Amino acid sequence: MGDYILYQPLTRNDRITVMLYRAGIALTCILFAAMAVFFADSAAIAPPTAALLFNIFLSLLYCATGLSVFCIHLYIRKLKTNLIWLYNLALAGLILFVIISKGDCLSYFIAPGFHLGPILMLPLAGCIGFIAAKEAVCFRLVEGYLLAMLMPLYLVLLAGGIMGKAAIVSGLVVIAALYLLFTLRKIFMPIHSDIGDKSAYR
């Protein structure tokens, strides 16, 4: 991986999985941007509608991340296995998040004082951060390293309840902007660059 040389002819499965992997990245980018706009204008939205929209954003974000996790191409099989386990942990965290918030995830995401909502999302941030960092290692997409560090930090600060609305929005805008740059640099790469030399897989 990380090489633009075409080592072997691509199979139909190669093309489909790479396209799905990148579709997951693109959808994640759109959702980050949508959530930044949502938090900037959330005061103008009726609370039940705001809670519903946030739950939809959250569900789609987990689906988009799962798409990339299950379709990623890695040289080392154990890395992918561990990434899938981390994603399963993220899903368990989401279920717990929904249970403790009684379906109102938004309130537990931005409530003042310490709360568990953002902490339960750390495995998801780990999955997204792993993907970003993997691309940074393979293709020198430096913003991938920044995303891998900023997303968990953002969630920890949110969990502490010390961020005001301006900080919440600003943090999401920074993450969305970095992820947009990451996405635009990634999705237009040749498909075979994600496959690399399949003889090296183990």
Legacy VTK file of the C-alpha trace (Angstrom):
# vtk DataFile Version 3.0
C-alpha trace
ASCII
DATASET POLYDATA
POINTS 202 float
0.000 0.000 0.000
1.028 3.583 -0.395
2.329 2.845 -3.862
0.890 4.090 -7.134
2.317 1.129 -9.075
-0.237 -1.316 -10.490
1.116 -4.681 -9.302
-1.689 -6.971 -10.462
-4.849 -6.566 -12.542
-7.713 -5.399 -10.339
-10.587 -7.755 -9.710
-14.219 -6.676 -9.555
-14.077 -7.153 -5.769
-11.009 -4.903 -5.568
-12.819 -2.091 -7.358
-16.064 -2.459 -5.393
-14.388 -2.546 -1.965
-12.199 0.472 -2.728
-15.210 2.435 -3.969
-17.209 1.508 -0.856
-14.256 2.376 1.392
-13.973 5.799 -0.186
-17.754 6.262 -0.154
-17.613 5.768 3.617
-14.919 8.441 3.874
-16.916 10.849 1.697
-20.121 10.299 3.687
-18.227 10.870 6.943
-16.969 14.159 5.514
-20.499 15.259 4.604
-21.785 14.323 8.056
-19.045 16.263 9.863
-19.910 19.343 7.812
-23.651 18.847 8.412
-23.104 18.480 12.159
-21.029 21.674 12.266
-23.893 23.560 10.572
-26.422 21.842 12.840
-24.691 22.928 16.052
-24.238 26.450 14.719
-28.020 26.758 14.133
-29.383 24.320 16.737
-30.920 27.108 18.843
-33.327 27.821 15.988
-34.511 24.199 15.839
-37.267 22.862 18.101
-35.759 20.516 20.764
-37.577 17.323 19.612
-36.528 17.973 16.005
-32.955 18.772 17.039
-32.745 15.536 19.056
-34.095 13.520 16.117
-31.678 15.131 13.636
-28.717 14.461 15.910
-29.715 10.808 16.271
-29.926 10.525 12.471
-26.498 12.145 12.038
-25.056 9.813 14.666
-26.558 6.674 13.095
-25.304 7.614 9.638
-21.840 8.393 11.005
-21.585 4.914 12.521
-22.811 3.369 9.238
-20.331 5.385 7.144
-17.466 4.431 9.435
-18.485 0.773 9.311
-18.474 0.890 5.521
-14.862 2.066 5.528
-13.813 -0.317 8.318
-15.111 -3.431 6.577
-13.840 -2.427 3.118
-10.381 -1.126 4.062
-7.381 -2.863 2.479
-4.543 -3.556 4.911
-1.367 -5.581 4.455
-1.619 -7.135 7.917
-4.770 -9.164 8.566
-4.430 -8.769 12.348
-4.698 -4.993 12.017
-8.008 -5.286 10.197
-9.270 -7.823 12.738
-8.421 -5.446 15.581
-10.049 -2.540 13.723
-13.243 -4.558 13.321
-13.194 -5.373 17.037
-12.789 -1.665 17.789
-15.777 -0.921 15.559
-17.831 -3.566 17.369
-16.869 -1.850 20.630
-18.012 1.445 19.079
-21.409 -0.100 18.273
-21.702 -1.374 21.848
-20.877 2.149 23.025
-23.602 3.560 20.775
-26.186 1.145 22.189
-25.178 2.096 25.737
-25.270 5.782 24.749
-28.857 5.419 23.520
-29.882 3.505 26.659
-28.431 5.911 29.236
-29.711 8.955 27.335
-33.141 7.354 26.858
-32.893 8.185 23.174
-31.952 11.833 23.673
-28.284 11.517 22.668
-27.994 15.224 21.928
-28.543 16.219 25.566
-25.888 13.743 26.740
-23.504 14.981 24.054
-23.462 18.645 25.092
-24.713 18.582 28.699
-22.791 20.751 31.211
-20.547 18.956 33.704
-18.989 15.529 33.260
-21.083 13.052 31.275
-20.450 9.759 29.503
-21.927 10.482 26.053
-18.763 11.630 24.249
-16.646 9.059 26.130
-18.805 6.292 24.675
-18.004 7.676 21.223
-14.229 7.362 21.670
-14.065 3.916 19.964
-15.780 5.464 16.913
-13.225 8.279 16.922
-10.572 5.572 17.178
-11.880 3.882 14.020
-12.064 7.127 12.050
-8.676 8.186 13.411
-7.113 4.839 12.460
-8.343 5.222 8.876
-7.053 8.806 8.705
-3.688 7.860 10.220
-3.350 4.842 7.908
-3.794 7.101 4.902
-1.343 9.585 6.413
1.279 6.839 6.742
0.662 5.409 3.278
0.161 8.585 1.264
1.599 11.394 3.413
-1.796 12.933 4.068
-0.556 14.868 7.100
-4.047 16.039 8.026
-4.783 12.388 8.830
-2.427 12.549 11.817
-4.089 15.749 13.020
-7.548 14.186 12.759
-6.434 11.090 14.655
-5.334 13.331 17.560
-8.014 16.031 17.461
-11.141 13.859 17.409
-10.482 11.989 20.700
-9.316 15.231 22.335
-12.516 16.982 21.238
-14.662 14.209 22.723
-12.757 14.216 26.020
-13.201 17.986 26.341
-16.902 17.607 25.542
-17.223 14.901 28.182
-15.783 17.304 30.718
-18.608 19.734 29.980
-16.166 22.639 29.785
-16.866 23.668 26.199
-19.365 26.399 25.414
-21.440 26.447 22.233
-18.851 28.532 20.372
-16.099 26.046 21.234
-18.273 23.080 20.271
-19.024 24.619 16.878
-15.436 25.804 16.312
-14.054 22.359 17.120
-16.436 20.692 14.687
-15.621 23.249 11.983
-11.885 22.540 12.355
-12.460 18.769 12.238
-14.835 19.099 9.262
-12.362 21.315 7.368
-9.466 18.916 7.964
-11.627 15.966 6.980
-12.734 17.750 3.814
-9.102 18.255 2.827
-8.367 14.620 3.693
-11.361 13.404 1.657
-10.586 15.465 -1.437
-6.973 14.272 -1.446
-8.020 10.652 -0.947
-11.047 9.929 -3.109
-9.462 11.037 -6.381
-6.457 8.705 -6.069
-6.214 5.835 -8.579
-8.201 2.844 -7.316
-5.208 0.530 -7.510
-3.286 2.672 -5.025
-5.495 1.266 -2.238
-4.772 -2.304 -3.284
-0.990 -2.306 -3.629
0.864 -5.602 -3.915
-1.544 -8.334 -2.806
1.307 -10.832 -2.525
2.499 -8.881 0.525
-0.796 -9.404 2.435
-0.509 -11.593 5.497
LINES 1 203
202 0 1 2 3 4 5 6 7 8 9 10 11 12 13 14 15 16 17 18 19 20 21 22 23 24 25 26 27 28 29 30 31 32 33 34 35 36 37 38 39 40 41 42 43 44 45 46 47 48 49 50 51 52 53 54 55 56 57 58 59 60 61 62 63 64 65 66 67 68 69 70 71 72 73 74 75 76 77 78 79 80 81 82 83 84 85 86 87 88 89 90 91 92 93 94 95 96 97 98 99 100 101 102 103 104 105 106 107 108 109 110 111 112 113 114 115 116 117 118 119 120 121 122 123 124 125 126 127 128 129 130 131 132 133 134 135 136 137 138 139 140 141 142 143 144 145 146 147 148 149 150 151 152 153 154 155 156 157 158 159 160 161 162 163 164 165 166 167 168 169 170 171 172 173 174 175 176 177 178 179 180 181 182 183 184 185 186 187 188 189 190 191 192 193 194 195 196 197 198 199 200 201
